[in-house]
Amino acid sequence: SDTTTTATTQTQFKYAKMDTVYLASVHHHLLNMLQQLKVTDVKLAFECPRLFYLVKHFGGKSLFIPPTKVKGIGETFHQLAEKFINLAQRNPQFQAIFQAEQLETQKVAFQMQDLFYRQIFFPHYLQPAIQNKPHLAQPLNQVWQGLKNLIQQWSELLIKNRAYCTAETLFNRTFVSTELKLQHNFSLPDGRQQPLVGILDCLIYDFQQNRFCVVELKTYTPVDPSAQLAQVALYSYMVQQTKKIPVNSAVYCVLPEFKKYQYTWEQLEQSINKLIPAKLQQMQQWLEWQPPQPHAPPPTSNPNLCDICPQQPKCQSYFPTSHTSDNEPKPEAIGRELVETLESFNKPTDYVGAIAGHTFIRIKLKPHKGVQVASILKLAKDLQVQLALPRPPLISPQAGYISVDLPRKNRQIAYFQDYIQPQKKPDDAPVTIAVGVNLEGKLIEADLADPNTCHFLVGGTTGSGKSEFLRSLLLSLIYRHTPAQVKIALVDPKRVTFPEFATMPWLLSPIVKDSEAAIALMQELVTEMERRYRLFEAAGCPHLQAYNQKHSPQPRIVCIFDEYADFMAEKETRTELEANIKRLGGMARAAGIHLIIATQRPEAKIVTPIIRSNLPGRIALLTASEADSKIILGGTSTEAAYLLGKGDLLLQVNAQLQRLQSLYAPKIEFPNQQFGNLS
């Protein structure tokens, strides 16, 4: 209060005398409550972090509209879809349709379309447009086509639901809500609260599945379906938080022809619980960025979106590096060149599409009939010469096409801090390790409790990025689990991989640097495994997770063993290490003890069959030869010899290969520096 002009009121005196501790608490709460975001903001951030940033800071258009879509019809379509439901719920003529004993989808759809056309669409939309605004007639015809497709889909659902309720209650019990406003506060990994709001298109009930289902309506087929999945999954989660029951999700794309993407609650639950809070925190970090600071919001992982970006000029001028620069051709141009090159070898193909990852661009090609896939696989070295590539490209058969991975000229770095932030996970949370980022920009992790990813064999030659991979893997553990939850054992004979970690509280014991200490460590792990099994037996528990739920929790132990080959020269050392690895590999998972064995030289005499058979998970970075690749990946898999180095890797689980880019942490910072001592 400015007491020189206005007298202080009694209310102001009252607040002035309030407890300062209380005021500080209110202030702290307000600081932790972040600016509200919309569900559509999350969808946009999945599509393109840079467009998300521009829209939130400067406004403007935010939709990636395919060039084939009729523009300006979305709002009208959504209005009419809502009007259809409202009319059907209150008009007895719609209810009468479902009084018939035999209900056929086509007939029911036609009857409902006819009623809606005569009562709403023609008199209130199409006829006025023809009379007063003829240029709107064609877009309205497109809207009507989309409505017909939607009504056809709803007819199928209504006919199924009719078996469970009367014709009079059918529409009200099927269409639970339209344009429903939702709000939820998400707890972020850093402890702050993120309010999220949204308006879902439609909430329906499927009696046959005994489930609610959130439906998102689109008047086009999106270029990036994964972003639509994020949007509808969020709506599903927010409804579930209100109703406390599982809620399925669906995306209906009504034009140019009807397409439906459906997801059960079980399919989405884990991705929402794990991915969304971290994504929301990442979005806030992007919004805090200001030029010319480093680590700007990354470009879209789907280069096809750049061509239809509504703010492309602004994006190219505002950010330090655009997604496609003058010295990096667009994926479509690269795809055409690849098709022409294969044509010169008498191997005709059609260009299907492309997607750009951090390290490479994946070109998708469909061979013409009669062209054998094996004949194209043999051309890798010829393509290296013709396309002037540093290494032969990886060519792989996929479902419906072959993929050709070509190195990017402007390679992107997957910074650790862009994907993982410090957080304290609950004691019963899965312990996962960060492996790398996939083509869609999603961080892929491995659950150490899974029998297929409980132990890993890691191989990579000089320049492969093996050491940086192991460091980021280690950081991903300690950033999210306290020393009481996870203990780390490190073996570093070259003494250069883990020097910054020598004094961290997560260490089980000092870093091991020689063969005698390595043997002693492995024997200690075997002894600890046996001790835990005795505890489990006495408690009647089959594994660590069950034991920790009832008794004083035992930490998981992760042993990261770098340069394993350095200990294999002496026969006695090799024999003892192999014996202990065999015991741990076969039994330690249930006891919560996990091995990650890494080597630069994955030769047959070093990585013996005993070692390989007891380490189910495989991670191959660039290898020095095809033979080394086969040792790491098994069988005839030579792909690792053609990787691009610097963290370009292959993850193999259950004989399935996935190409990823490992995270890079330029500076090692421990999480207790961010939010207090976790020990």
C-alpha positions as CSV (number, residue, x, y, z in Angstrom):
1,S,0.0,0.0,0.0
2,D,1.2,3.5,-0.8
3,T,0.5,5.1,2.5
4,T,1.3,8.6,1.1
5,T,-1.8,8.5,-1.0
6,T,-4.1,5.9,0.5
7,A,-4.6,4.8,4.0
8,T,-3.8,1.2,4.9
9,T,-6.9,-0.9,5.4
10,Q,-7.6,-3.3,8.2
11,T,-7.5,-6.2,5.7
12,Q,-4.0,-5.2,4.6
13,F,-2.9,-5.0,8.3
14,K,-4.3,-8.5,8.8
15,Y,-2.3,-9.9,5.9
16,A,0.8,-8.0,7.1
17,K,0.6,-9.8,10.5
18,M,0.3,-13.2,9.0
19,D,2.8,-15.9,9.9
20,T,5.8,-15.5,7.6
21,V,6.3,-19.2,7.6
22,Y,2.9,-19.7,6.2
23,L,3.5,-17.0,3.5
24,A,6.8,-18.7,2.6
25,S,4.9,-22.0,2.2
26,V,2.3,-20.4,-0.1
27,H,5.1,-18.8,-2.1
28,H,6.9,-22.1,-2.4
29,H,3.7,-23.8,-3.5
30,L,3.2,-21.2,-6.2
31,L,6.7,-21.6,-7.5
32,N,6.2,-25.4,-7.8
33,M,3.0,-24.9,-9.7
34,L,4.0,-24.5,-13.3
35,Q,2.2,-22.7,-16.1
36,Q,-0.8,-24.6,-17.3
37,L,-0.4,-26.7,-20.5
38,K,-3.0,-28.2,-22.8
39,V,-3.1,-31.8,-24.0
40,T,-2.8,-30.4,-27.6
41,D,0.5,-28.8,-26.4
42,V,1.8,-32.3,-25.6
43,K,0.7,-33.6,-29.0
44,L,2.6,-30.7,-30.7
45,A,5.7,-31.3,-28.6
46,F,5.8,-35.0,-29.8
47,E,5.4,-33.8,-33.4
48,C,8.0,-31.0,-33.3
49,P,9.5,-29.5,-30.1
50,R,10.5,-26.3,-32.1
51,L,7.0,-25.6,-33.3
52,F,5.7,-26.2,-29.8
53,Y,8.2,-23.6,-28.5
54,L,7.3,-21.0,-31.2
55,V,3.5,-21.4,-30.6
56,K,3.9,-21.1,-26.8
57,H,6.1,-18.0,-27.0
58,F,4.8,-16.2,-30.1
59,G,1.5,-17.8,-30.9
60,G,0.5,-18.6,-34.5
61,K,-0.7,-21.8,-36.3
62,S,0.2,-25.1,-34.9
63,L,-1.3,-27.8,-37.1
64,F,0.6,-30.0,-39.6
65,I,-2.0,-30.2,-42.3
66,P,-1.4,-32.7,-45.1
67,P,-1.5,-31.1,-48.5
68,T,-4.3,-33.3,-49.7
69,K,-6.6,-32.2,-46.8
70,V,-9.5,-29.7,-47.5
71,K,-8.6,-26.9,-45.1
72,G,-11.0,-25.1,-42.8
73,I,-13.5,-28.0,-42.2
74,G,-12.3,-29.3,-38.8
75,E,-14.4,-26.9,-36.6
76,T,-17.6,-27.4,-38.7
77,F,-17.1,-31.2,-38.7
78,H,-16.7,-31.3,-34.9
79,Q,-19.8,-29.1,-34.4
80,L,-21.9,-31.4,-36.6
81,A,-20.6,-34.6,-34.9
82,E,-21.7,-33.2,-31.6
83,K,-25.1,-32.1,-33.1
84,F,-25.6,-35.6,-34.4
85,I,-25.2,-37.1,-30.9
86,N,-27.4,-34.5,-29.3
87,L,-30.1,-35.1,-32.0
88,A,-30.0,-38.9,-31.7
89,Q,-30.2,-38.7,-27.9
90,R,-33.5,-36.7,-27.9
91,N,-35.2,-37.6,-31.2
92,P,-37.5,-40.7,-31.0
93,Q,-37.0,-41.3,-34.7
94,F,-33.5,-42.4,-34.0
95,Q,-34.6,-44.7,-31.2
96,A,-37.3,-46.2,-33.5
97,I,-34.5,-47.4,-35.9
98,F,-33.3,-49.8,-33.2
99,Q,-36.7,-51.3,-32.4
100,A,-36.3,-53.7,-35.4
101,E,-35.5,-57.3,-34.6
102,Q,-32.8,-57.5,-37.3
103,L,-30.3,-54.7,-37.4
104,E,-27.9,-54.4,-40.4
105,T,-25.1,-51.9,-40.2
106,Q,-25.5,-50.5,-43.7
107,K,-29.2,-50.0,-43.4
108,V,-29.0,-48.5,-39.9
109,A,-26.2,-46.1,-41.0
110,F,-28.2,-45.0,-44.0
111,Q,-31.3,-44.4,-41.9
112,M,-29.4,-42.3,-39.4
113,Q,-27.6,-40.4,-42.1
114,D,-30.9,-39.6,-43.8
115,L,-32.5,-38.3,-40.7
116,F,-29.5,-36.1,-39.8
117,Y,-29.1,-34.8,-43.4
118,R,-32.8,-33.8,-43.6
119,Q,-33.1,-32.3,-40.1
120,I,-29.7,-30.6,-39.5
121,F,-27.1,-30.8,-42.3
122,F,-29.1,-29.6,-45.3
123,P,-31.5,-27.0,-43.9
124,H,-28.9,-25.4,-41.5
125,Y,-25.6,-25.8,-43.3
126,L,-25.7,-26.9,-47.0
127,Q,-28.7,-25.0,-48.2
128,P,-27.7,-21.6,-46.7
129,A,-24.2,-22.1,-48.2
130,I,-25.6,-22.8,-51.6
131,Q,-27.8,-19.7,-51.4
132,N,-25.4,-17.2,-49.8
133,K,-21.9,-18.6,-49.9
134,P,-21.5,-21.0,-52.8
135,H,-17.8,-21.3,-52.3
136,L,-18.5,-23.2,-49.0
137,A,-20.6,-25.9,-50.8
138,Q,-17.6,-28.1,-51.8
139,P,-16.0,-28.0,-48.3
140,L,-19.3,-28.9,-46.8
141,N,-19.6,-31.9,-49.1
142,Q,-16.3,-33.1,-47.7
143,V,-17.6,-32.6,-44.2
144,W,-20.7,-34.7,-45.1
145,Q,-18.5,-37.5,-46.5
146,G,-16.6,-37.5,-43.2
147,L,-19.9,-37.6,-41.2
148,K,-21.2,-40.5,-43.3
149,N,-18.0,-42.4,-42.5
150,L,-18.3,-41.6,-38.8
151,I,-22.0,-42.5,-38.6
152,Q,-21.2,-45.8,-40.3
153,Q,-18.7,-46.6,-37.5
154,W,-21.1,-45.5,-34.8
155,S,-23.8,-47.7,-36.3
156,E,-21.6,-50.8,-35.7
157,L,-21.1,-49.8,-32.1
158,L,-24.8,-49.0,-31.5
159,I,-25.9,-52.4,-33.0
160,K,-23.5,-54.2,-30.6
161,N,-24.7,-52.2,-27.6
162,R,-28.3,-52.8,-28.5
163,A,-28.0,-56.3,-27.1
164,Y,-27.3,-54.9,-23.7
165,C,-29.9,-52.1,-23.4
166,T,-33.3,-50.8,-24.7
167,A,-33.7,-48.7,-27.8
168,E,-34.9,-45.8,-25.6
169,T,-31.7,-45.8,-23.5
170,L,-29.2,-46.9,-26.2
171,F,-27.9,-43.5,-27.3
172,N,-27.6,-42.0,-23.8
173,R,-25.7,-45.1,-22.5
174,T,-23.5,-45.3,-25.6
175,F,-22.6,-41.6,-26.0
176,V,-21.6,-40.7,-22.4
177,S,-20.3,-37.2,-23.1
178,T,-19.1,-34.8,-25.8
179,E,-16.7,-31.9,-25.6
180,L,-15.8,-33.0,-22.0
181,K,-13.4,-30.6,-20.2
182,L,-10.6,-32.4,-18.3
183,Q,-7.9,-31.3,-15.8
184,H,-5.2,-33.1,-14.0
185,N,-2.0,-32.2,-12.1
186,F,0.9,-34.4,-13.0
187,S,3.8,-34.9,-10.6
188,L,7.1,-34.3,-12.5
189,P,10.3,-36.1,-11.7
190,D,11.8,-32.9,-10.2
191,G,8.9,-32.6,-7.7
192,R,7.0,-29.8,-9.4
193,Q,3.3,-30.0,-10.3
194,Q,2.2,-29.6,-14.0
195,P,-1.4,-28.7,-14.5
196,L,-2.7,-30.1,-17.8
197,V,-6.1,-29.3,-19.3
198,G,-8.0,-30.6,-22.4
199,I,-11.3,-31.1,-24.1
200,L,-11.9,-34.5,-25.5
201,D,-14.2,-35.0,-28.5
202,C,-16.3,-37.9,-27.3
203,L,-16.5,-40.5,-24.5
204,I,-18.4,-43.6,-25.5
205,Y,-19.2,-46.9,-23.7
206,D,-18.7,-50.3,-25.3
207,F,-20.9,-52.9,-23.5
208,Q,-19.2,-55.8,-25.3
209,Q,-15.8,-54.8,-23.9
210,N,-17.3,-53.4,-20.7
211,R,-15.1,-50.3,-21.1
212,F,-15.3,-46.6,-21.6
213,C,-13.4,-45.3,-24.6
214,V,-12.1,-41.9,-25.3
215,V,-12.5,-41.0,-29.0
216,E,-10.5,-38.3,-30.8
217,L,-11.9,-37.2,-34.2
218,K,-9.7,-36.1,-37.1
219,T,-10.7,-34.9,-40.5
220,Y,-7.4,-36.1,-42.0
221,T,-4.9,-38.9,-41.6
222,P,-2.0,-37.4,-39.6
223,V,1.6,-37.7,-40.8
224,D,2.7,-38.7,-37.3
225,P,0.2,-41.1,-35.7
226,S,2.4,-41.4,-32.5
227,A,1.6,-37.8,-31.6
228,Q,-2.1,-38.5,-31.9
229,L,-1.5,-41.5,-29.6
230,A,0.0,-39.3,-27.0
231,Q,-3.0,-37.0,-27.1
232,V,-5.7,-39.6,-26.9
233,A,-3.7,-41.5,-24.2
234,L,-3.6,-38.4,-22.1
235,Y,-7.4,-38.0,-22.3
236,S,-7.8,-41.7,-21.4
237,Y,-5.5,-41.3,-18.4
238,M,-7.3,-38.1,-17.2
239,V,-10.8,-39.8,-17.5
240,Q,-9.4,-42.8,-15.6
241,Q,-8.2,-40.6,-12.8
242,T,-11.8,-39.3,-12.4
243,K,-13.8,-42.6,-12.9
244,K,-11.1,-44.9,-11.3
245,I,-11.7,-47.6,-13.9
246,P,-9.8,-48.5,-17.1
247,V,-10.5,-46.4,-20.1
248,N,-9.6,-47.4,-23.7
249,S,-8.6,-44.9,-26.4
250,A,-9.3,-44.5,-30.1
251,V,-8.5,-42.1,-32.9
252,Y,-11.0,-41.9,-35.8
253,C,-9.6,-40.4,-39.0
254,V,-12.8,-39.9,-41.1
255,L,-11.2,-38.5,-44.4
256,P,-10.3,-39.3,-47.1
257,E,-11.4,-42.8,-46.0
258,F,-12.2,-44.0,-42.5
259,K,-9.2,-45.2,-40.4
260,K,-9.4,-46.2,-36.8
261,Y,-6.5,-46.5,-34.3
262,Q,-7.5,-48.3,-31.1
263,Y,-5.5,-48.8,-27.9
264,T,-6.5,-50.6,-24.7
265,W,-5.9,-49.1,-21.3
266,E,-3.4,-51.9,-20.6
267,Q,-1.4,-50.9,-23.8
268,L,-1.2,-47.3,-22.7
269,E,-0.9,-47.5,-18.9
270,Q,2.8,-48.0,-18.8
271,S,3.7,-45.5,-21.5
272,I,1.6,-42.8,-19.7
273,N,3.0,-43.5,-16.2
274,K,6.6,-43.6,-17.4
275,L,6.7,-41.3,-20.4
276,I,4.4,-38.4,-19.9
277,P,5.7,-36.9,-16.6
278,A,9.3,-36.9,-18.0
279,K,7.9,-35.4,-21.3
280,L,6.1,-32.6,-19.5
281,Q,9.3,-31.8,-17.6
282,Q,11.2,-31.8,-20.8
283,M,8.7,-29.4,-22.4
284,Q,9.1,-27.0,-19.5
285,Q,12.9,-27.1,-20.1
286,W,12.4,-26.3,-23.8
287,L,10.2,-23.3,-22.9
288,E,12.9,-22.0,-20.6
289,W,15.5,-21.9,-23.4
290,Q,16.5,-18.5,-24.8
291,P,18.8,-17.9,-27.7
292,P,21.8,-17.9,-28.0
293,Q,21.9,-20.5,-25.2
294,P,23.1,-24.1,-26.1
295,H,20.7,-27.1,-26.3
296,A,17.8,-25.5,-28.1
297,P,14.6,-27.5,-28.5
298,P,15.5,-30.2,-31.0
299,P,14.0,-30.4,-34.5
300,T,11.3,-32.8,-35.4
301,S,12.3,-36.5,-35.8
302,N,10.0,-36.7,-38.8
303,P,11.5,-34.5,-41.6
304,N,8.3,-34.9,-43.7
305,L,6.6,-32.5,-41.2
306,C,9.0,-29.7,-42.2
307,D,7.4,-29.4,-45.6
308,I,4.0,-28.8,-44.1
309,C,5.1,-26.8,-41.1
310,P,2.8,-23.7,-40.7
311,Q,5.8,-21.7,-39.3
312,Q,8.7,-23.0,-41.4
313,P,10.3,-19.5,-42.2
314,K,10.1,-18.5,-38.5
315,C,11.6,-21.8,-37.4
316,Q,14.5,-21.6,-39.9
317,S,15.4,-18.1,-38.9
318,Y,14.9,-18.4,-35.1
319,F,16.7,-21.5,-34.2
320,P,20.5,-21.9,-34.6
321,T,20.3,-24.9,-37.0
322,S,17.3,-25.8,-39.1
323,H,16.3,-29.4,-39.5
324,T,17.2,-29.6,-43.1
325,S,20.1,-27.3,-44.1
326,D,21.6,-26.4,-47.5
327,N,24.3,-29.1,-47.2
328,E,21.9,-31.9,-46.2
329,P,19.4,-32.9,-48.9
330,K,15.8,-33.6,-47.9
331,P,15.0,-37.2,-47.3
332,E,12.7,-37.3,-50.4
333,A,15.6,-36.3,-52.6
334,I,17.9,-38.9,-51.0
335,G,15.1,-41.5,-51.5
336,R,14.8,-40.6,-55.2
337,E,18.5,-40.9,-55.7
338,L,18.5,-44.3,-54.0
339,V,15.6,-45.5,-56.2
340,E,17.5,-44.3,-59.3
341,T,20.7,-46.1,-58.2
342,L,18.9,-49.4,-57.6
343,E,17.2,-49.0,-61.0
344,S,20.7,-48.9,-62.6
345,F,21.3,-52.3,-61.0
346,N,18.0,-53.6,-62.5
347,K,16.3,-53.6,-59.1
348,P,13.2,-51.4,-59.5
349,T,11.7,-50.1,-56.2
350,D,9.1,-47.5,-55.1
351,Y,9.9,-44.9,-52.5
352,V,7.5,-45.3,-49.6
353,G,8.8,-42.7,-47.1
354,A,11.6,-41.7,-44.8
355,I,12.3,-40.8,-41.2
356,A,15.4,-39.0,-39.8
357,G,17.0,-40.1,-36.6
358,H,19.9,-38.5,-34.8
359,T,22.5,-40.5,-36.7
360,F,20.9,-41.7,-40.0
361,I,18.0,-41.3,-42.3
362,R,15.9,-44.5,-42.8
363,I,14.6,-44.7,-46.4
364,K,11.7,-47.1,-46.9
365,L,11.4,-48.8,-50.3
366,K,9.0,-51.3,-51.8
367,P,10.6,-53.7,-54.3
368,H,8.6,-54.3,-57.5
369,K,7.1,-57.7,-57.9
370,G,9.7,-60.2,-59.0
371,V,12.6,-58.3,-57.3
372,Q,14.0,-60.5,-54.6
373,V,14.9,-58.8,-51.3
374,A,18.1,-60.9,-51.1
375,S,19.3,-59.4,-54.3
376,I,19.0,-55.9,-52.8
377,L,20.7,-56.9,-49.6
378,K,23.8,-57.9,-51.5
379,L,24.2,-54.4,-53.0
380,A,25.3,-52.6,-49.8
381,K,28.9,-52.1,-50.9
382,D,27.8,-51.1,-54.4
383,L,25.5,-48.5,-52.8
384,Q,28.4,-47.3,-50.7
385,V,30.4,-46.5,-53.8
386,Q,27.6,-45.1,-55.9
387,L,26.3,-42.8,-53.1
388,A,29.7,-41.9,-51.7
389,L,28.9,-43.2,-48.2
390,P,31.6,-43.6,-45.4
391,R,30.3,-47.2,-44.8
392,P,28.0,-49.6,-46.5
393,P,24.4,-48.9,-45.5
394,L,22.4,-51.2,-43.3
395,I,19.6,-52.8,-45.4
396,S,16.9,-54.8,-43.7
397,P,13.6,-56.4,-44.7
398,Q,10.6,-55.0,-42.8
399,A,6.9,-55.6,-42.8
400,G,5.8,-54.4,-46.2
401,Y,9.1,-52.7,-47.3
402,I,12.9,-52.7,-47.0
403,S,14.7,-50.1,-44.9
404,V,18.0,-48.6,-46.1
405,D,19.8,-46.6,-43.4
406,L,21.9,-43.8,-44.8
407,P,24.2,-41.6,-42.6
408,R,23.1,-38.0,-41.9
409,K,25.5,-35.3,-43.0
410,N,24.5,-33.2,-40.0
411,R,24.5,-35.7,-37.2
412,Q,22.5,-34.8,-34.1
413,I,23.6,-35.5,-30.5
414,A,21.2,-37.1,-28.0
415,Y,22.1,-35.2,-24.9
416,F,21.6,-37.0,-21.6
417,Q,19.9,-34.1,-19.9
418,D,17.3,-33.8,-22.7
419,Y,15.9,-37.3,-21.8
420,I,16.6,-37.9,-18.2
421,Q,16.2,-35.6,-15.2
422,P,16.9,-36.3,-11.5
423,Q,14.0,-38.0,-9.7
424,K,13.5,-40.2,-6.7
425,K,11.5,-43.2,-7.8
426,P,9.5,-45.3,-5.3
427,D,11.1,-48.4,-3.8
428,D,8.9,-50.7,-5.8
429,A,9.5,-48.9,-9.2
430,P,11.2,-50.9,-11.9
431,V,14.9,-50.4,-12.2
432,T,15.6,-49.6,-15.8
433,I,18.7,-48.6,-17.7
434,A,18.7,-46.1,-20.6
435,V,19.9,-47.8,-23.8
436,G,19.3,-45.1,-26.5
437,V,17.0,-43.0,-28.5
438,N,15.0,-44.6,-31.4
439,L,14.0,-43.1,-34.8
440,E,10.9,-41.4,-33.3
441,G,13.0,-39.7,-30.6
442,K,11.8,-41.9,-27.8
443,L,14.2,-43.1,-25.1
444,I,14.3,-46.9,-25.1
445,E,15.1,-48.5,-21.7
446,A,15.6,-52.0,-20.4
447,D,14.0,-53.4,-17.3
448,L,16.6,-55.3,-15.3
449,A,13.8,-57.5,-13.7
450,D,12.9,-58.8,-17.2
451,P,14.6,-62.2,-17.9
452,N,15.5,-61.0,-21.4
453,T,17.2,-57.9,-20.2
454,C,18.5,-58.8,-16.8
455,H,22.2,-59.1,-17.9
456,F,23.9,-57.6,-20.9
457,L,26.9,-58.3,-23.2
458,V,28.2,-55.0,-24.7
459,G,30.7,-54.8,-27.5
460,G,32.3,-52.0,-29.4
461,T,35.6,-51.1,-30.9
462,T,37.7,-47.9,-30.6
463,G,35.5,-44.9,-31.6
464,S,32.3,-46.8,-31.2
465,G,31.3,-44.7,-28.2
466,K,31.3,-47.7,-25.8
467,S,32.7,-45.7,-22.8
468,E,30.3,-42.9,-23.2
469,F,27.4,-45.4,-23.5
470,L,28.4,-47.1,-20.2
471,R,28.7,-43.7,-18.5
472,S,25.2,-42.6,-19.6
473,L,23.8,-46.0,-18.7
474,L,25.3,-45.6,-15.2
475,L,24.0,-42.1,-14.9
476,S,20.5,-43.2,-15.8
477,L,20.6,-45.5,-12.8
478,I,21.8,-43.0,-10.2
479,Y,19.7,-40.1,-11.5
480,R,16.5,-42.0,-10.6
481,H,17.4,-44.3,-7.7
482,T,18.8,-43.6,-4.3
483,P,21.9,-45.4,-2.9
484,A,19.5,-47.3,-0.7
485,Q,17.7,-48.6,-3.8
486,V,20.6,-49.4,-6.1
487,K,24.2,-50.2,-5.5
488,I,26.8,-50.1,-8.3
489,A,29.9,-52.3,-8.7
490,L,32.4,-50.9,-11.3
491,V,35.3,-52.7,-12.9
492,D,37.6,-50.4,-14.9
493,P,41.0,-51.9,-15.7
494,K,42.0,-49.0,-18.0
495,R,41.1,-46.5,-15.3
496,V,39.6,-44.0,-17.7
497,T,35.9,-44.9,-18.0
498,F,34.6,-44.2,-14.5
499,P,37.1,-41.8,-12.7
500,E,34.3,-39.2,-11.8
501,F,32.3,-41.9,-10.1
502,A,35.0,-43.0,-7.6
503,T,33.5,-41.3,-4.6
504,M,29.8,-41.6,-5.3
505,P,27.6,-43.0,-2.5
506,W,26.1,-45.6,-4.8
507,L,29.3,-47.6,-5.0
508,L,29.1,-51.1,-3.5
509,S,32.9,-51.1,-3.1
510,P,35.9,-49.2,-4.5
511,I,36.3,-49.3,-8.3
512,V,38.1,-52.5,-9.3
513,K,41.2,-52.1,-11.4
514,D,43.1,-55.4,-11.4
515,S,42.3,-59.1,-12.0
516,E,42.6,-60.2,-8.3
517,A,40.1,-57.6,-7.2
518,A,37.8,-58.5,-10.1
519,I,37.8,-62.2,-9.1
520,A,37.1,-61.2,-5.5
521,L,34.3,-58.9,-6.5
522,M,32.6,-61.6,-8.6
523,Q,32.9,-64.1,-5.7
524,E,31.4,-61.5,-3.3
525,L,28.4,-61.1,-5.7
526,V,27.9,-64.9,-5.7
527,T,28.1,-65.0,-1.9
528,E,25.6,-62.1,-1.8
529,M,23.3,-63.9,-4.2
530,E,23.3,-67.0,-2.0
531,R,22.7,-65.0,1.1
532,R,19.6,-63.4,-0.5
533,Y,18.2,-66.7,-1.6
534,R,18.4,-67.9,2.0
535,L,16.5,-64.8,3.0
536,F,13.9,-65.4,0.3
537,E,13.5,-69.0,1.4
538,A,13.0,-68.1,5.0
539,A,10.4,-65.4,4.1
540,G,8.6,-67.5,1.5
541,C,9.3,-65.1,-1.3
542,P,10.3,-66.1,-4.9
543,H,12.3,-63.0,-5.8
544,L,13.6,-59.6,-4.6
545,Q,10.6,-57.6,-5.5
546,A,8.3,-59.8,-3.5
547,Y,10.7,-59.8,-0.5
548,N,11.1,-56.0,-0.5
549,Q,7.3,-55.6,-0.3
550,K,7.2,-57.4,3.0
551,H,10.6,-56.9,4.6
552,S,13.5,-54.4,4.9
553,P,14.3,-53.6,1.3
554,Q,17.5,-55.0,-0.2
555,P,19.0,-52.8,-3.0
556,R,19.5,-54.1,-6.5
557,I,23.1,-54.5,-7.4
558,V,24.4,-53.6,-10.9
559,C,27.9,-54.7,-11.8
560,I,29.3,-52.8,-14.9
561,F,32.4,-54.7,-16.1
562,D,34.4,-52.7,-18.7
563,E,37.2,-54.1,-20.8
564,Y,36.4,-57.7,-19.8
565,A,39.0,-58.9,-22.4
566,D,41.9,-57.4,-20.3
567,F,41.3,-60.1,-17.6
568,M,41.1,-63.1,-20.0
569,A,44.8,-63.5,-20.9
570,E,45.6,-65.8,-17.9
571,K,43.8,-69.1,-17.9
572,E,43.3,-69.2,-14.2
573,T,41.7,-65.8,-14.1
574,R,39.6,-66.6,-17.1
575,T,38.3,-69.9,-15.5
576,E,37.4,-68.3,-12.2
577,L,35.6,-65.3,-13.9
578,E,33.7,-67.5,-16.2
579,A,32.6,-69.8,-13.4
580,N,31.2,-66.9,-11.4
581,I,29.6,-65.2,-14.4
582,K,27.9,-68.5,-15.3
583,R,26.5,-68.8,-11.7
584,L,25.4,-65.1,-11.6
585,G,24.0,-65.1,-15.2
586,G,21.9,-68.2,-14.5
587,M,20.6,-67.3,-11.0
588,A,21.2,-63.7,-10.0
589,R,18.2,-62.0,-11.7
590,A,15.7,-63.1,-9.0
591,A,18.1,-62.0,-6.3
592,G,18.3,-58.5,-7.9
593,I,22.0,-58.7,-9.1
594,H,22.7,-57.8,-12.7
595,L,25.8,-58.0,-14.9
596,I,26.8,-55.7,-17.8
597,I,29.9,-57.1,-19.4
598,A,31.6,-54.9,-22.0
599,T,34.6,-55.4,-24.2
600,Q,36.4,-53.8,-27.1
601,R,37.5,-57.1,-28.5
602,P,34.5,-59.5,-28.7
603,E,36.6,-62.4,-30.1
604,A,35.5,-66.0,-29.8
605,K,38.3,-66.9,-27.3
606,I,37.3,-64.0,-25.1
607,V,33.5,-64.0,-25.2
608,T,33.2,-67.7,-24.9
609,P,29.9,-69.7,-25.4
610,I,29.6,-69.8,-21.5
611,I,29.6,-66.0,-21.3
612,R,27.2,-65.6,-24.2
613,S,24.7,-68.1,-23.0
614,N,24.4,-66.4,-19.6
615,L,24.0,-62.8,-20.8
616,P,20.7,-62.7,-22.7
617,G,20.7,-59.0,-23.6
618,R,23.0,-57.8,-26.3
619,I,24.2,-54.3,-27.2
620,A,26.5,-53.9,-30.2
621,L,28.2,-50.7,-31.0
622,L,30.5,-50.4,-34.0
623,T,32.7,-53.5,-34.2
624,A,36.0,-54.0,-35.9
625,S,34.8,-56.8,-38.1
626,E,31.8,-58.8,-39.2
627,A,33.1,-61.7,-37.1
628,D,33.0,-59.5,-33.9
629,S,29.5,-58.5,-34.8
630,K,28.5,-62.2,-35.0
631,I,30.0,-62.8,-31.6
632,I,28.0,-60.0,-29.9
633,L,24.7,-60.5,-31.7
634,G,24.9,-64.2,-32.4
635,G,24.2,-66.2,-35.5
636,T,25.0,-64.5,-38.8
637,S,24.3,-60.9,-37.7
638,T,27.0,-58.8,-39.2
639,E,25.2,-55.4,-38.9
640,A,27.3,-54.0,-36.1
641,A,30.4,-53.9,-38.4
642,Y,28.5,-51.2,-40.5
643,L,27.4,-48.9,-37.7
644,L,28.5,-45.3,-37.7
645,G,30.3,-45.1,-34.4
646,K,29.9,-42.5,-31.6
647,G,27.0,-44.2,-29.9
648,D,25.2,-45.7,-32.9
649,L,24.2,-49.1,-31.6
650,L,22.0,-52.2,-32.0
651,L,19.9,-53.5,-29.1
652,Q,19.0,-57.1,-29.4
653,V,16.2,-58.6,-27.3
654,N,14.5,-61.9,-28.1
655,A,16.3,-62.0,-31.5
656,Q,14.8,-58.6,-32.4
657,L,17.2,-55.9,-33.4
658,Q,16.6,-52.2,-32.8
659,R,18.9,-49.4,-34.0
660,L,19.4,-46.6,-31.4
661,Q,21.6,-43.7,-30.6
662,S,23.1,-43.7,-27.1
663,L,22.9,-40.7,-24.8
664,Y,25.8,-38.4,-24.4
665,A,26.6,-36.7,-21.1
666,P,29.3,-34.0,-21.7
667,K,29.5,-33.3,-18.0
668,I,29.1,-35.7,-15.1
669,E,26.8,-34.1,-12.5
670,F,25.4,-36.2,-9.6
671,P,21.7,-35.8,-8.7
672,N,22.3,-34.9,-5.1
673,Q,23.7,-31.6,-6.4
674,Q,20.2,-30.8,-7.8
675,F,17.8,-31.8,-5.0
676,G,19.6,-32.8,-1.8
677,N,21.4,-35.9,-0.6
678,L,19.6,-39.1,-1.7
679,S,21.6,-41.4,0.5
